[in-house]
Amino acid sequence: MNTIWIVMPILIVLMFLLGTELNKEAFVNVARHPKAVALGMTGQIILLPAIAFALAWLLEVPPVYFMGLVLVACCPGGSSSNVFSMLAKGDVALSVTLTAVSSIVTLFTLPVIMELTSHIVSHNAGISIELPVGKLLVQNIVLLFVPLMAGWLFRRRNPMLAEKVSRVLNKLAFPALMTLALLFFLQYTQEIIDNFRLIGMACGLLILASMACSSLLARVGRLTDAVRRTIVIEVGMQNAAQAIAIATSPFIFNSGEMAIPAIIYALLMNVILLLYLLKFNYSN
């Protein structure tokens, strides 16, 4: 069974949830905190894919997992990052802003980065990896942009009901992602076990390096501690469901193996960021 038929509804619900969290404050934040938004976007759109590419190259990750690692680095975190920012006593409004803006921007940057990566990997591995850019853009619009805008319009028309729906969906989001991870693990158990050491190392280093670099960016920009924690979480958390949807889509890559880095990243991401929260709460 192709997991795309499981991940698509989950991704649509997650993006709808993000849309219900958008309000006037989220858009005003772009003008109010241009430096914070710019640095956060730099970390998400440029820094993270660049680190993923460098790590995959240095660790000599096989082509299909090389593509998968860069792919998950191109998919900015969803609504879960907003919850983590709240727990870290960060700037939640900024978190929502960064998540929403990056989700829209990556509709266009993701195809460009993945197209470049596929050419480089194909050339060096002596294989042919084709990326149907048009289909990728259409799928992203349908699965990301449309439900995001639907959630935003729903909030505008029914703010009180949207608040209730958001609370319910927030409780369901994490269990849904873990269920997806479990189903995917059961389907690709042997491949995950055989490659966990290499891909786990690559994903772990990617998360830690991106968090460290984004923290440095925030310090150089002289941002407040709350904003710095928000940017660290936003850059460290990725939308694994989006990466899985692209990797397994029969219209794009149609590869379950390419989605394995996203699954491993999602598991390690939650563990590392929970430890980050514990460290923060303990030191305060």
C-alpha positions as CSV (number, residue, x, y, z in Angstrom):
1,M,0.0,0.0,0.0
2,N,1.4,3.4,-0.9
3,T,1.5,5.6,2.2
4,I,0.6,8.6,0.1
5,W,-3.1,7.8,0.7
6,I,-2.4,8.0,4.5
7,V,-0.1,11.0,4.6
8,M,-2.2,13.2,2.3
9,P,-5.2,13.5,4.7
10,I,-2.8,14.1,7.6
11,L,-0.9,16.8,5.8
12,I,-4.1,18.5,4.7
13,V,-5.4,18.5,8.3
14,L,-2.1,19.9,9.6
15,M,-2.1,22.7,7.1
16,F,-5.7,23.5,7.8
17,L,-4.8,23.6,11.5
18,L,-2.0,26.1,10.7
19,G,-4.5,28.2,8.8
20,T,-6.8,28.4,11.8
21,E,-3.9,29.8,13.8
22,L,-3.3,32.7,11.4
23,N,-4.6,36.0,12.5
24,K,-3.9,39.7,11.9
25,E,-1.0,39.5,14.4
26,A,0.8,36.9,12.4
27,F,0.9,39.2,9.3
28,V,1.7,42.3,11.3
29,N,4.7,40.5,12.7
30,V,6.4,40.5,9.3
31,A,6.5,44.3,9.4
32,R,7.0,44.6,13.1
33,H,10.0,42.2,13.3
34,P,11.6,42.2,9.9
35,K,15.0,41.2,11.2
36,A,13.7,38.2,13.1
37,V,11.5,37.1,10.1
38,A,14.5,37.5,7.7
39,L,16.9,35.6,9.9
40,G,14.3,32.8,10.5
41,M,13.6,32.5,6.8
42,T,17.3,32.4,6.0
43,G,17.7,29.5,8.4
44,Q,14.8,27.6,7.0
45,I,15.1,28.3,3.3
46,I,18.8,28.5,2.8
47,L,20.8,27.2,5.8
48,L,19.0,24.0,6.5
49,P,19.0,22.6,2.9
50,A,22.7,23.6,2.5
51,I,23.7,21.8,5.7
52,A,21.7,18.7,4.6
53,F,23.4,18.7,1.2
54,A,26.9,19.1,2.9
55,L,26.2,16.3,5.4
56,A,24.9,13.9,2.8
57,W,27.9,14.6,0.6
58,L,30.5,14.2,3.4
59,L,28.8,11.0,4.8
60,E,28.5,9.6,1.3
61,V,24.8,8.9,1.7
62,P,23.4,6.7,-1.1
63,P,21.5,8.7,-3.8
64,V,17.9,7.9,-2.8
65,Y,18.6,8.8,0.8
66,F,20.7,11.8,-0.2
67,M,17.6,13.1,-2.0
68,G,15.4,12.2,0.9
69,L,17.6,14.1,3.4
70,V,17.7,17.3,1.3
71,L,13.9,16.9,0.7
72,V,13.0,16.9,4.4
73,A,15.4,19.9,4.9
74,C,13.3,21.8,2.3
75,C,10.0,21.2,4.2
76,P,9.6,23.8,7.0
77,G,7.9,22.8,10.2
78,G,4.1,22.8,10.6
79,S,1.9,23.7,13.5
80,S,3.9,21.5,16.0
81,S,6.7,24.1,16.0
82,N,4.2,26.6,17.4
83,V,3.4,24.3,20.3
84,F,7.1,23.8,21.0
85,S,7.7,27.6,20.9
86,M,4.9,28.1,23.4
87,L,6.5,25.4,25.7
88,A,9.9,27.1,25.4
89,K,8.4,30.5,26.3
90,G,9.3,31.8,22.9
91,D,7.5,34.3,20.6
92,V,4.5,32.2,19.5
93,A,3.1,34.9,17.2
94,L,6.5,35.0,15.4
95,S,6.5,31.2,15.2
96,V,3.1,31.2,13.5
97,T,4.3,33.9,11.1
98,L,7.5,32.0,10.2
99,T,5.7,28.7,9.7
100,A,3.0,30.3,7.5
101,V,5.4,32.5,5.4
102,S,7.9,29.6,4.9
103,S,5.2,27.2,3.9
104,I,4.2,29.6,1.1
105,V,7.7,30.5,0.0
106,T,8.8,26.9,-0.2
107,L,6.1,26.2,-2.7
108,F,8.6,27.8,-5.1
109,T,12.0,27.2,-3.5
110,L,11.5,23.5,-2.9
111,P,11.2,22.6,-6.6
112,V,14.3,24.7,-7.4
113,I,16.5,23.1,-4.7
114,M,15.3,19.6,-5.4
115,E,15.8,20.1,-9.1
116,L,19.4,21.2,-8.5
117,T,20.0,18.4,-6.1
118,S,18.6,15.8,-8.5
119,H,21.0,17.0,-11.3
120,I,24.0,16.9,-9.0
121,V,23.2,13.5,-7.5
122,S,22.4,12.1,-11.0
123,H,25.7,13.3,-12.4
124,N,27.8,12.0,-9.5
125,A,26.0,8.7,-9.1
126,G,25.7,8.0,-12.9
127,I,21.9,7.5,-12.6
128,S,18.9,9.4,-13.9
129,I,16.7,11.1,-11.3
130,E,13.9,13.1,-12.9
131,L,11.8,15.7,-11.0
132,P,8.5,16.7,-12.6
133,V,8.6,20.3,-11.3
134,G,5.1,21.2,-12.6
135,K,3.5,18.2,-10.8
136,L,5.4,19.0,-7.6
137,L,4.2,22.6,-7.7
138,V,0.6,21.5,-8.3
139,Q,0.7,18.9,-5.5
140,N,2.1,21.4,-3.0
141,I,-0.5,24.0,-3.9
142,V,-3.3,21.4,-3.4
143,L,-1.9,19.8,-0.2
144,L,-0.4,22.9,1.4
145,F,-1.6,26.3,0.1
146,V,-5.3,25.4,-0.4
147,P,-5.9,23.9,3.1
148,L,-3.8,26.7,4.7
149,M,-6.0,29.4,3.1
150,A,-9.2,27.3,3.9
151,G,-8.2,27.3,7.6
152,W,-7.5,31.1,7.5
153,L,-10.8,31.8,5.9
154,F,-12.6,29.6,8.4
155,R,-11.0,31.5,11.2
156,R,-12.0,34.8,9.7
157,R,-15.6,33.8,9.3
158,N,-16.0,31.7,12.5
159,P,-13.3,32.7,14.9
160,M,-14.8,31.1,18.0
161,L,-15.6,27.8,16.2
162,A,-12.1,27.9,14.6
163,E,-10.6,28.2,18.1
164,K,-12.4,25.1,19.3
165,V,-11.5,23.2,16.1
166,S,-7.9,24.2,16.5
167,R,-7.7,22.9,20.0
168,V,-9.1,19.5,18.9
169,L,-6.8,19.2,15.9
170,N,-3.8,20.2,18.0
171,K,-4.5,17.2,20.3
172,L,-4.8,14.9,17.3
173,A,-1.8,16.1,15.2
174,F,1.0,14.4,17.1
175,P,-0.7,11.0,17.5
176,A,-1.5,11.1,13.8
177,L,2.1,11.7,12.9
178,M,3.3,8.9,15.2
179,T,0.7,6.6,13.7
180,L,2.1,7.4,10.2
181,A,5.6,6.8,11.4
182,L,4.6,3.4,12.9
183,L,2.8,2.3,9.7
184,F,5.8,3.5,7.6
185,F,8.2,1.6,9.9
186,L,6.2,-1.6,9.6
187,Q,6.2,-1.3,5.8
188,Y,9.9,-0.6,5.5
189,T,11.2,-2.2,8.6
190,Q,14.2,-3.9,7.0
191,E,15.3,-0.9,5.0
192,I,15.1,1.4,8.1
193,I,17.1,-1.1,10.3
194,D,19.7,-1.6,7.6
195,N,20.3,2.1,7.1
196,F,19.4,3.6,10.5
197,R,23.0,4.0,11.6
198,L,24.0,6.2,8.6
199,I,20.7,8.0,8.1
200,G,20.2,8.4,11.8
201,M,23.6,10.0,12.1
202,A,22.9,12.3,9.2
203,C,19.5,13.4,10.5
204,G,20.9,13.9,14.1
205,L,23.8,16.0,12.9
206,L,21.4,17.9,10.6
207,I,19.1,18.8,13.5
208,L,21.9,19.7,15.9
209,A,23.8,21.7,13.3
210,S,20.8,23.6,12.1
211,M,19.8,24.5,15.7
212,A,23.3,25.6,16.5
213,C,23.6,27.7,13.3
214,S,20.2,29.3,13.7
215,S,21.0,30.2,17.4
216,L,24.2,31.8,16.1
217,L,22.3,33.7,13.5
218,A,19.9,35.1,16.2
219,R,22.8,36.1,18.4
220,V,24.6,37.9,15.6
221,G,21.3,39.7,14.9
222,R,21.1,40.6,18.6
223,L,17.6,39.2,18.9
224,T,16.0,38.5,22.3
225,D,16.3,35.2,24.0
226,A,12.6,34.4,23.4
227,V,12.9,35.2,19.7
228,R,16.2,33.2,19.5
229,R,14.5,30.1,21.0
230,T,11.6,30.5,18.5
231,I,14.0,30.6,15.5
232,V,16.0,27.6,16.8
233,I,12.8,25.6,17.1
234,E,11.4,26.8,13.7
235,V,14.6,25.8,11.9
236,G,15.0,22.5,13.7
237,M,11.5,21.3,13.2
238,Q,10.6,20.1,9.7
239,N,7.3,19.0,8.1
240,A,8.0,15.3,7.7
241,A,4.5,14.7,6.4
242,Q,5.1,17.0,3.5
243,A,8.4,15.3,2.7
244,I,6.8,11.8,2.8
245,A,3.9,13.1,0.6
246,I,6.4,14.3,-2.1
247,A,8.7,11.2,-1.8
248,T,5.9,8.6,-2.1
249,S,3.6,10.5,-4.5
250,P,3.1,8.4,-7.7
251,F,3.1,11.7,-9.6
252,I,6.6,12.8,-8.4
253,F,9.2,10.4,-7.0
254,N,7.0,7.4,-6.1
255,S,9.7,6.1,-3.7
256,G,9.1,4.8,-0.2
257,E,12.8,4.6,0.4
258,M,13.3,8.3,-0.3
259,A,10.8,9.0,2.6
260,I,12.9,7.0,5.1
261,P,15.0,10.1,6.1
262,A,11.9,12.0,6.8
263,I,10.6,9.3,9.2
264,I,13.9,9.1,11.0
265,Y,14.2,12.9,11.1
266,A,10.7,13.2,12.6
267,L,11.5,10.7,15.4
268,L,14.9,12.3,16.3
269,M,13.6,15.8,15.9
270,N,11.0,15.3,18.6
271,V,13.5,13.7,21.0
272,I,16.2,16.4,20.5
273,L,13.7,19.3,20.8
274,L,12.1,17.7,23.9
275,L,15.6,17.5,25.4
276,Y,16.1,21.2,24.4
277,L,12.9,22.1,26.2
278,L,13.9,20.2,29.3
279,K,17.3,21.9,29.3
280,F,15.7,25.3,29.0
281,N,13.1,24.6,31.7
282,Y,15.8,23.1,34.1
283,S,18.1,26.1,33.6
284,N,15.2,28.5,34.4
